[in-house]
Each structure stands twice: as structure tokens, then as C-alpha cells.
């Protein structure tokens, strides 16, 4: 949380996991308040970690509904924690 990882960091994580284990297996990830993560990084996660069950993207302003829809499609059992704005 609140770190300076980027979409490039997520790309590196995907490559590292593939090299180490030969398959993609990530169940839970929090990038809470990591403001450099964008839709591109989230789409990359969804494409490579289909076993993802929990994703925390609270306070990640650069992530939109576009990439969240892709997570919902590709990671069927994933629970997405995100910021919800309610205006009175």
C-alpha cells in the first residue's frame, strides 16, 4: 500500500512468477493507494492471474471501470475492493 509501483512493476511480477513457478498463481493482491497503477496494469493482472480472488484498489484514482470489467470477466471469483464516492 502507498508504494511507488507502476504498471511496469506489475509486468515484471507477471514475468517473475512465470519463470519461478512455470504457472501463474496469485490469489490476493493489494495495491491500495498506489497512484501510479493504471488500467493497463490491472488488465495485465487479469490476463495473467486468473486465480485472483481478492484485489484491493482503494484510492487508486487512475483505475477505471474499463479494467475492473476485465477483472470481472477473467477472474470470475475475484472480489474487488475499491473506493466508492457517494454524493449527497
C-alpha positions as CSV (number, residue, x, y, z in Angstrom):
1,X,0.0,0.0,0.0
2,X,1.0,3.6,-0.7
3,X,4.0,2.5,-2.7
4,X,5.5,3.7,-5.9
5,X,5.0,0.5,-8.0
6,X,3.9,1.1,-11.6
7,X,2.3,-0.9,-14.4
8,X,5.9,-1.8,-15.3
9,X,6.3,-3.4,-11.9
10,X,3.2,-5.5,-12.4
11,X,4.6,-6.6,-15.8
12,X,7.8,-7.6,-14.1
13,X,5.8,-9.5,-11.4
14,X,4.0,-11.5,-14.1
15,X,7.2,-12.4,-15.8
16,X,8.9,-13.4,-12.5
17,X,6.1,-15.6,-11.4
18,X,6.1,-17.4,-14.8
19,X,9.8,-18.0,-14.6
20,X,9.8,-19.2,-10.9
21,X,6.8,-21.4,-10.9
22,X,6.0,-22.2,-14.5
23,X,2.4,-21.1,-14.0
24,X,0.5,-18.1,-12.7
25,X,-0.9,-18.4,-9.2
26,X,-1.7,-15.3,-7.3
27,X,-4.8,-15.2,-5.1
28,X,-4.6,-11.9,-3.2
29,X,-3.1,-8.5,-4.1
30,X,-3.4,-5.1,-2.6
31,X,-2.2,-2.0,-4.5
32,X,-4.1,0.3,-2.2
33,X,-3.1,3.9,-2.7
34,X,-0.6,3.0,-5.3
35,X,-1.3,6.0,-7.5
36,X,0.9,5.0,-10.4
37,X,-1.1,1.9,-11.3
38,X,-3.4,2.4,-14.3
39,X,-5.9,0.3,-16.2
40,X,-3.1,-1.2,-18.2
41,X,-1.6,-2.7,-15.1
42,X,-4.9,-4.1,-13.9
43,X,-5.7,-5.6,-17.3
44,X,-2.3,-7.3,-17.2
45,X,-3.1,-8.7,-13.8
46,X,-6.4,-10.0,-15.0
47,X,-4.9,-11.7,-18.1
48,X,-2.1,-13.4,-16.2
49,X,-3.5,-14.2,-12.8
50,X,-6.9,-15.7,-13.4
51,X,-6.9,-17.3,-10.0
52,X,-7.0,-13.9,-8.4
53,X,-9.6,-13.9,-5.6
54,X,-9.1,-10.6,-3.9
55,X,-7.9,-7.3,-5.3
56,X,-7.7,-4.1,-3.3
57,X,-7.5,-0.9,-5.4
58,X,-8.8,1.6,-2.8
59,X,-7.6,5.1,-3.5
60,X,-6.2,4.2,-7.0
61,X,-7.6,7.1,-9.0
62,X,-6.1,6.0,-12.3
63,X,-8.1,2.7,-12.4
64,X,-11.4,2.9,-14.1
65,X,-14.4,0.7,-14.7
66,X,-12.9,-0.4,-18.0
67,X,-10.2,-2.5,-16.3
68,X,-12.5,-3.6,-13.5
69,X,-14.8,-5.1,-16.0
70,X,-11.9,-7.1,-17.4
71,X,-11.1,-8.4,-14.0
72,X,-14.7,-9.5,-13.5
73,X,-14.6,-11.3,-16.8
74,X,-11.3,-13.1,-16.5
75,X,-11.1,-13.6,-12.7
76,X,-14.6,-15.0,-12.0
77,X,-14.3,-15.3,-8.3
78,X,-12.4,-12.1,-7.6
79,X,-13.7,-9.7,-5.0
80,X,-12.6,-6.1,-5.8
81,X,-12.2,-3.7,-3.0
82,X,-12.4,-0.1,-4.3
83,X,-13.2,3.4,-3.4
84,X,-16.9,4.4,-3.7
85,X,-17.8,8.0,-3.8
86,X,-21.2,8.9,-2.6
87,X,-22.5,12.4,-3.2
88,X,-25.5,13.8,-1.3
